[in-house]
Amino acid sequence: MSSSLTNPVNWVLAAVLGYISYNYFSASSAPPPPAPRPKQAALVFREYTPKELEPFNGSTPETRILMAVKGNVYDVTRGRNFYGPGPYGNFAGRDASRGLAKNSFDKDMLSPIDGPIDTLADLDDDEKESLNDWAGHFEGKYQLVGKLIENKD
């Protein structure tokens, strides 16, 4: 009897059996997975003015999140946890170019929605490089859904 208690193989088997038993019985008490979000219709590539882009700010779980970077509009909805509430949430439904270039989340980095599109002419070389890096990130990760154009007013 004492030889079976000192055999390391028996200890490993007992540990594996305990682990499997624990996971099997605790899985039945786990909360159900969250309900899947309803599928959203595909977006057709189009032009957006700053005013038309603003409603796509992710303000509700059903609302898409679109962001403009260097004149391109991206659907960042799948990054809702990142581009929803939080520092990057300021950029949802807006042209995020200046804030990304300057690595700033301040609201004063955003152009007024009813104003002209920011030309970014005053950016220095480091800021332009930062903006280009961000643009590459968005191009590689998110779906391009449109172009940002001037308001029609």
Salt bridges, closest charged atoms under 4 A:
GLU52 OE1 - ARG46 NH2 3.31
GLU52 OE2 - LYS152 NZ 3.73
ASP75 OD2 - ARG64 NH1 2.66
ASP118 OD2 - ARG98 NE 2.46
ASP122 OD1 - ARG98 NH2 2.63
GLU127 OE2 - LYS102 NZ 2.91
ASP153 OD2 - LYS51 NZ 2.03
